[in-house]
Amino acid sequence: MKTIFITGASAGLGKATAKLFHEKGWNVIATMRNPEKETELNNLKNVTLLALDVTNYGQIQNTVKKAIELSDIDIVFNNAGYGLIGPLEGLSDDQITKQLDTNLLGVIRVTNAFIPYFRERKNGLFISTTSIGGLISFPLGSVYHATKWGLEGWSESMAYELNTFGVNIKTVSPGAIKTEFMGGSLDTGSKPEYEEMTNNMFASAEAMFSMASTPEQIAEVVYEAATDGKNKLRYVAGEDAKALYKQRLEQGDEIFRAEFGKQFLGA
Ligand SMILES: NC(=O)c1ccc[n+]([C@@H]2O[C@H](COP(=O)([O-])OP(=O)(O)OC[C@H]3O[C@@H](n4cnc5c(N)ncnc54)[C@H](OP(=O)(O)O)[C@@H]3O)[C@@H](O)[C@H]2O)c1
């Protein structure tokens, strides 16, 4: 029986992925900040809950050690993350630091904690949830984009580093998903000078989210990345994300940027 280790499994895509892999007969180590609050995954056979806040360096080391002692691990799914929206000058330094700590350093640190284990086994796969926001940008999401573009570039570099040892790394880059991402999980900042741009941005986001994928649909892409045996880095997930990424590749960076920006900034 194969095992997947998941971060941010309490909700949204992380939980949907835990349930899908469980259904497919995998052993699942579902990590979350507050496992004592979980009421669903704790009832599933072959699903083990472990506490993990990906911003807590010491807890990462302890939880990864515990997980490796529990069973062999085949896949690490770095999924924990949240959105931060607002003009840069409207964000506090704490907001910026927490976003980078969670979405970027969290993934780097969890991965690093597993590398010696995968390298010695000469086998293992890291999958990280990035975003279409790691391949294109919206206004007012600069720090979120810094984390997700960061993960895309970091993963590309890590693939060279890890492939030599029989270890692989992939990204799943979803478009909009119907989760708490734009609801309770979203952190925001504001500044009156950016009000019109903010309203346009939220109107565009609302239109995009009306076509959002379900977390179950994106979990299927995680499953594909986990099981297709391909040495492929990037899995763009969701029809919205695929269309936008295709448009960017076809138009090239500069034309895409100018065209895409019109909806927020005017012609
Ligand atoms: N929804 C979208 O439209 C969308 C689009 C592209 C990419 N994504 C990415 O998809 C991933 C999953 O988000 P989602 O849409 O499923 O949103 P979600 O429903 O809000 O779930 C986010 C998960 O991340 C966890 N989390 C947040 N901070 C954490 C931390 N410090 N340590 C451990 N876990 C933490 C949350 O745990 P708690 O329950 O403890 O808060 C929750 O389990 C994120 O990386 C997000 O950036 C989402």
The ligand as an ORCA input file, in Angstrom:
! r2SCAN-3c Opt
* xyz 0 1
  N      -9.149     28.025     -4.062
  C      -8.547     28.554     -5.094
  O      -9.158     29.246     -5.916
  C      -7.098     28.277     -5.332
  C      -6.549     28.559     -6.588
  C      -5.199     28.303     -6.834
  C      -4.416     27.762     -5.818
  N      -4.966     27.496     -4.597
  C      -4.086     26.924     -3.573
  O      -4.657     25.708     -3.122
  C      -4.142     25.408     -1.813
  C      -5.292     24.951     -0.941
  O      -6.196     26.012     -0.749
  P      -7.779     25.776     -0.771
  O      -8.309     26.431     -1.969
  O      -8.090     24.351     -0.504
  O      -8.220     26.710      0.458
  P      -8.790     26.379      1.935
  O     -10.086     25.653      1.823
  O      -8.746     27.682      2.626
  O      -7.709     25.375      2.557
  C      -6.441     25.838      2.912
  C      -5.764     24.831      3.799
  O      -4.456     25.311      4.139
  C      -4.318     25.204      5.545
  N      -3.341     26.128      6.112
  C      -3.305     27.478      6.053
  N      -2.239     27.929      6.757
  C      -1.608     26.835      7.258
  C      -0.453     26.630      8.046
  N       0.283     27.658      8.518
  N      -0.088     25.361      8.369
  C      -0.802     24.308      7.920
  N      -1.927     24.428      7.196
  C      -2.300     25.683      6.863
  C      -5.710     25.429      6.089
  O      -5.761     24.935      7.408
  P      -6.718     25.518      8.584
  O      -7.996     24.749      8.434
  O      -5.964     25.201      9.823
  O      -6.871     26.987      8.328
  C      -6.524     24.607      5.101
  O      -6.451     23.234      5.401
  C      -3.434     26.668     -1.366
  O      -2.028     26.484     -1.495
  C      -3.909     27.744     -2.320
  O      -2.987     28.784     -2.496
  C      -6.276     27.738     -4.342
*
